[in-house]
Amino acid sequence: MNNKLTSLRPLLLPVLLAAACGGSKPAPAPAPTPVAPAPMAPEPVKVAEAPPAAPMPPREPSDQRFLNQCRGQLEQGKAQVPLLLDVKDKRTVANTLEPFNELSRFVANAGNLAGLMHEVNPDAKVRDAARTCEQEIQQFVSELLLDKRVYDAIKAVDVSKEDADTKRFVMTTLRDYKRAGVALPDKQRARIKEIDDLTTKLSQDHGKNIAEDTRFLEVPVAEVKRLEGLPADWIAAHKPENGVIKISTDYPDYIPFITYANDDALRKQLYIKFRSRGDAHNEEVLQKLLVLRAEKAKLLGFKNWADYQSDDKMLKGGKNAAAFIERITKLASKRAAKDYAELLTQLKKSDPKATSVADWQKSWLENQIKRDAYAVDSAEVRNYFPFEQTLAGLLDITSTIYDIQYRPVTNVETWHPSVKVYDVMRKDEKLGRIYLDLHPRADKYKHAAQFPMVDGVTGKQLPEGALVCNFSDPRDGGPALMDHGDVVTMFHEFGHLMHHVLGGKHHWISQSGVSTERDFVEAPSQMFEEWGWNYDTLSKFAKHHQTGAVIPKELVEKMRKAEKFGIGTQTVQQMFYAAIALQFHQADPAKLDQLALVKKLQKQYTPFAYVEGTKFHTSFGHLVGYSSMYYTYMWSLVIAKDLLTPYAKTGLLDTAVTYKYRDKILAAGGSKDAADLVKDFLGRSYDFKAYEKYLSE
């Protein structure tokens, strides 16, 4: 997500939810492995020539400088309120809706800036200042959405003769005001504002407790043989310190270790550390958050938070969400049982007495099976994906399928020296700007997500977005090899970024970029993962870092077959996470035993037993961002598989299809309901057929 969705509808509601979009990929999706620069030159990319570089700004912004910048945007937004309210004549688009759109634009700029900086800025003071500004933004937004004068002003505008976009803007704005509680009595509106302010702080605390809780496994140098199985480039990147080799719970360490390390005991130790992050405080934070969400839902006339949150989405209501989870679980259960049996058979090869497969053994065993049964050695596959070469290939592919070019930008201040910046061009027209923050560092956001920085508004501002991931830094040395899972993650998150930038040409900010229903936003990024699997696309950049040989087509075909293994267990695991998110928000918070429910649901949905000492829910950041709607990853996947059907005959690089998809889905932003966008592209309503075929193959 885990895209960090902060689009406005009509204002900054999700900014305070700190939702990864994006991403993000689903919670357990692999994130990057240790990587370094490729010795070979990267594949040529359609990158426009950069203008002469201006001198770089002299320093990182201080906390006060940041606050002045953030508050400046907020104040410009606040200044629109009297313009909107002090209208003496007939209410019109010009004197009412336009000031409200400007208000939304300035507040979004402030919220996007604060939301990104509190996750990525290396200066703790700036991160704290960003959290402070977020709280001030939430206070203002809460007051505004409960202000009957503003609601009445917008409602008074006659839009019967206006265009469809303007009518939709008013419809969604009035709807969201009602959802915020504007029609409630004064006392209840005041309480909702208190709840919003409190939940903002708790949401920030939850994310901070995860981001700043990096744990380490220490292996004495004398026991280095216990690291057998790990790739050579990973070993080379982990130099001993004070007689020990430290392995962190950050993704570039954790994912390769849990996948390749042969030492079962060490894998278990790191798994427990990883699954316990945030456990010192986040159960208490979640408890308070759930109480407040339940209270707000009831004040607004809903049975629980799950019903409230999904009321304006594609899949409405907690009962429908639960039914969807059960439908997917039933579809996947037979395949999951088969997958588990294969895992156990594989485990018995190294442990003949084994009677069950533990959760920390799953990735390692899957890798063994793919190597033995499908002749796919993940360590060998890595040789074709040096980081810089892979990034260049991704830029090249998107250049082709969307008719865009990337122009490097060097005369702009960034929050860290490793951040790369490109202007997105179409010939001489600038469409937007992207920032790529792709490597881990202390206290940085731990997952992978697309963060909006500026929402595009026609004639006012171009869209800007940041990709925040945790791929290992090429500057660390070595061949900079990526697991193929990391490549797919990169494609997924870039799908969100393209949605944000290409969808940034709208007059009304609430229709810009990734502003569709929340349970649709993952579909375009999940769909774009396919370009990271297809031989026609991979062959353009996947070249052996030593020989330069293009990845063999036979290997890619084997990778696709190997990918099919484990889909059953992976799907029920996702439904386990979805059930946690949903049932946490359907239960009475006063009676909820968080860990007990997690244990119960793990037993109900997955074949893997709970591991003592873990508290997965305390590091499950989606409980704050997506809250009850984690099911949206699977719901979006159903739609993503359907969106891919037109490519079956043409291939993924046919620009007649890719341009249509760009224009009908990505560029459309939130100008229509998601179901209508899909129908515009497919020529029919979406269905489950493609997904069911994918799951049953």
Buried (B, 14 or more C-beta within 10 A) or exposed (E): BBBBBBBBBBBBBBBBBBBBBBBBBBBBBBBBBBBBBBEBEBBEBBBBEEEEEEEEEEEBBEBEEBBEBBBEBBEBBBEBBEBBBEBEEEBBBEBBBBBBBBBBBBBBBBBBBBBBBBBBBBBEEBBBBBBBBBBBBBBBBBBBBBBBEBBEBBBEBEBEEBEEBBEBBBEBBBBBBBBBBBBBEEEBBBBBBEBBBBBBBBBBBBBBBBBBBBBEBEBEEEEEEBBEBBBEBBBBBBEEEEEBBBBBBBBBBBBBBBBBBBBBEBBBBBBBBBBBBBBEBBBEBBBBBBBBBBBBBEBBEBBBBBBBBBBBBBBBBBEBBBEBBEBBBEBBBEBBEEBBEBBBBBBEEEEEEBEEBBBBBBBBBBBBBBBEBBBBBBBEBBBBBBBBBBBBBBBBBBBBBBBBBBBBBEEBEBBBEBBBBBBBBEEEEEBBBBBBBBBBEEBBBBBBBBBBBBBBBEEEBBBBBBBBBBBBBBEBBBBBBBBBBBBBBBBBBBBBBBBBBBBBBBBBBBBBBBBBBBBBBBBBBBBBBBBBBBBEBBBBBBBBBEEEEBBBEEBBEBBBBBBBBBBBBBBBBBBBBBBBBBBBBBBEBEEBEBBEBBBBBBEEBBBBEBBEEBBBBBBBBBBBBBBBBBBBBBBBBBBBBBBBBBBEEEEBBBEEBBBBBBBBBBBBBBBBBBBEBBBBBBEEEBEBEBBEEBBEE
